[in-house]
Amino acid sequence: MSTLEIKQELQDIINKGDESFVEKIYEMVLNFQTTLKREKMILEGEEDIKKGNLHSSDEIKNFISNWKP
């Protein structure tokens, strides 16, 4: 099944669903997107560690104390 066909089928399923169903699907998609973003951030952090891009506790404390909202 092509991506276009999958998108069309998903749209049909959503269109046939009641309000509760659509809200649940929406919540699932948002949760999935959040999970993907978090996984990406973790991988980037692990790469930084491997490259030695680290900060000491004192550097972080100094950074936070100078943080301007």
Order of alpha helices (4+ residues) and beta strands (2+ residues): alpha-alpha-alpha
